[in-house]
Structure formats: C-alpha cells, structure tokens
C-alpha cells in the first residue's frame, strides 16, 4: 500500500482509564477506527461519552492518574506510543493540532495575539523575524480577520468570542499540520457565529489537504461538515456510518439522539426521553 493510500491515522483497542478510591474507571473502552488522508471524521455523543478523551489520547495528553493503552496508535506510519515525550512535543502542533473546548480561554492574557500565533510557529520552525511576522499576518487574513496588523497588536480580552475562536484556529493551523482535532470548537459561540467558524475550518482543512476529527454533541452539525460519523456512548462506539446516512441510523442510542433533537416545525407535545443504557451492552 502506498503512502497516499495508507490511512493517516490508525487506532486499535484504545483504552483510557482513571484510578479512583474504588478502583480504575474506564472512560474509553476498546475504541478502534481509521482516518483517511483528507477525510473529515465526526465523533458525537453526550457529555461523558469519551469523545474528548479520545482526542486527547491521540495526542498522548492523558496525564497521571489517567492511563491510556492501545494495540495500535499509528499516525502517518509513525507509532505514537513508541515516541518519547520530547518527540511527541515535536509532533503536537507541527503535525497534529487540537482546538480545545472554549479555546479563547486557552490564550495567554499577557501576550499579544500576534506574539502567541508567532510562538506556535517558532516552536517548530526557525524563520527570520520579518518572515515570521508576514506568516502571522497571512494566517490572520486567512481566518477572515479584518485589519490583521491591528488585531495582531491586541490582547485576548480585547477581542470578541468569535474573533478569539478565529485566533485559536490561526494558531493551530499556522504550522500547517496534517491533522486537526477540533473538540467542540463552537460550543461557547452564538449560533449566528458558529456556522461562520465551521465554514472557515472546513475551507482551511480542505484547502490545505488536511485530515479532520470534529468532536461534538450536535449530530446535525457533524453530519453537515463531515464525511463519516462515529457515535459514542459510555466509552464505546455504538454506530459508524457515512454522514449522508445518519438519518438511516440503526442503533437505538443513535436513533434516540436524533429523536431527542427539537425541530424548527415542532409538532410533538413532548420530546422523547433518551435511553442512555442503549449502548452499554454492546
């Protein structure tokens, strides 16, 4: 199989657990999937389903008392589990980037926006100061920020939530990674801004030939922006389908998630109650 045909990411039997006074609790239970090059994969589920822990585990960000294991955790032919802590620091950001939930609060309040975006690049590349500044302005322009020179001199508290989100996208994408993991990237934004930010992520991912893992609790949103969907419940994948076939979901848990969503032209007196045990025996 050629490099272009091989999956960008391969995950087999991924498990994440945390020690508790009553014994270890497993929050990701034997997860397996592959991600093709330039494929957009959505991972959906309720809070506590294990979807965010999956994203962190791919980057080996599970810290003590957490523990992660996997039979295979391979990125672009590289076994991530075999990499040292130093080697992983070289992979994070440069080759795999992750947008965390509510990312505006991940920005350093005492550094300007331009300095923070430049820092994300300086960790992985050595560039003359002029070229570095040019890349920062270019990146701010690509995320549709007007007057990027002025915004680069601002501090995080001086920008809106939507602009802060765009800044974080710029910071994550300026090293030109091969894979972007977006964990609830619009959860803190107004509905009117969410679509703009997701359209922007889609445009940048497609334009740069990247892979995308979009983590969300919103099935319709993920179906719109992804090629394939994994539905998680209680740490397991209960259903995998093409995004276009989401409405044909077979698993009772996925059907329950879909049925529990309110509709624009709602005629039901009550929304159905979701059976949260539907996926736990699979």
Secondary structure as the mmCIF struct_conf table of DSSP 4:
data_model
#
loop_
_struct_conf.conf_type_id
_struct_conf.id
_struct_conf.beg_label_comp_id
_struct_conf.beg_label_asym_id
_struct_conf.beg_label_seq_id
_struct_conf.end_label_comp_id
_struct_conf.end_label_asym_id
_struct_conf.end_label_seq_id
TURN_TY1_P TURN_TY1_P1 UNK A 3 UNK A 5
BEND BEND1 UNK A 6 UNK A 6
BEND BEND2 UNK A 8 UNK A 8
STRN STRN1 UNK A 9 UNK A 18
TURN_TY1_P TURN_TY1_P2 UNK A 21 UNK A 22
BEND BEND3 UNK A 23 UNK A 23
STRN STRN2 UNK A 25 UNK A 35
TURN_TY1_P TURN_TY1_P3 UNK A 37 UNK A 38
STRN STRN3 UNK A 40 UNK A 44
TURN_TY1_P TURN_TY1_P4 UNK A 47 UNK A 48
BEND BEND4 UNK A 49 UNK A 50
HELX_RH_AL_P HELX_RH_AL_P1 UNK A 51 UNK A 58
TURN_TY1_P TURN_TY1_P5 UNK A 59 UNK A 60
TURN_TY1_P TURN_TY1_P6 UNK A 64 UNK A 65
STRN STRN4 UNK A 66 UNK A 69
BEND BEND5 UNK A 71 UNK A 71
STRN STRN5 UNK A 72 UNK A 75
TURN_TY1_P TURN_TY1_P7 UNK A 76 UNK A 77
STRN STRN6 UNK A 78 UNK A 79
HELX_RH_3T_P HELX_RH_3T_P1 UNK A 80 UNK A 82
BEND BEND6 UNK A 83 UNK A 83
HELX_RH_AL_P HELX_RH_AL_P2 UNK A 85 UNK A 91
STRN STRN7 UNK A 92 UNK A 92
TURN_TY1_P TURN_TY1_P8 UNK A 93 UNK A 95
STRN STRN8 UNK A 96 UNK A 99
HELX_LH_PP_P HELX_LH_PP_P1 UNK A 100 UNK A 100
TURN_TY1_P TURN_TY1_P9 UNK A 101 UNK A 102
HELX_RH_3T_P HELX_RH_3T_P2 UNK A 103 UNK A 106
BEND BEND7 UNK A 107 UNK A 107
TURN_TY1_P TURN_TY1_P10 UNK A 109 UNK A 110
BEND BEND8 UNK A 111 UNK A 111
STRN STRN9 UNK A 112 UNK A 112
HELX_RH_AL_P HELX_RH_AL_P3 UNK A 113 UNK A 122
TURN_TY1_P TURN_TY1_P11 UNK A 123 UNK A 124
HELX_RH_AL_P HELX_RH_AL_P4 UNK A 129 UNK A 142
TURN_TY1_P TURN_TY1_P12 UNK A 143 UNK A 144
BEND BEND9 UNK A 146 UNK A 147
HELX_RH_AL_P HELX_RH_AL_P5 UNK A 148 UNK A 152
TURN_TY1_P TURN_TY1_P13 UNK A 153 UNK A 153
BEND BEND10 UNK A 154 UNK A 154
STRN STRN10 UNK A 155 UNK A 155
HELX_RH_3T_P HELX_RH_3T_P3 UNK A 156 UNK A 158
BEND BEND11 UNK A 159 UNK A 159
HELX_RH_AL_P HELX_RH_AL_P6 UNK A 161 UNK A 173
TURN_TY1_P TURN_TY1_P14 UNK A 174 UNK A 175
BEND BEND12 UNK A 178 UNK A 178
STRN STRN11 UNK A 179 UNK A 183
BEND BEND13 UNK A 184 UNK A 184
TURN_TY1_P TURN_TY1_P15 UNK A 185 UNK A 188
BEND BEND14 UNK A 189 UNK A 189
HELX_RH_AL_P HELX_RH_AL_P7 UNK A 191 UNK A 207
TURN_TY1_P TURN_TY1_P16 UNK A 208 UNK A 209
STRN STRN12 UNK A 211 UNK A 216
BEND BEND15 UNK A 217 UNK A 217
HELX_RH_AL_P HELX_RH_AL_P8 UNK A 219 UNK A 225
BEND BEND16 UNK A 227 UNK A 227
STRN STRN13 UNK A 228 UNK A 233
TURN_TY1_P TURN_TY1_P17 UNK A 234 UNK A 235
STRN STRN14 UNK A 236 UNK A 242
HELX_RH_3T_P HELX_RH_3T_P4 UNK A 243 UNK A 248
BEND BEND17 UNK A 251 UNK A 251
HELX_RH_AL_P HELX_RH_AL_P9 UNK A 252 UNK A 259
TURN_TY1_P TURN_TY1_P18 UNK A 260 UNK A 260
BEND BEND18 UNK A 261 UNK A 261
TURN_TY1_P TURN_TY1_P19 UNK A 264 UNK A 265
BEND BEND19 UNK A 269 UNK A 270
HELX_LH_PP_P HELX_LH_PP_P2 UNK A 271 UNK A 274
TURN_TY1_P TURN_TY1_P20 UNK A 276 UNK A 281
#
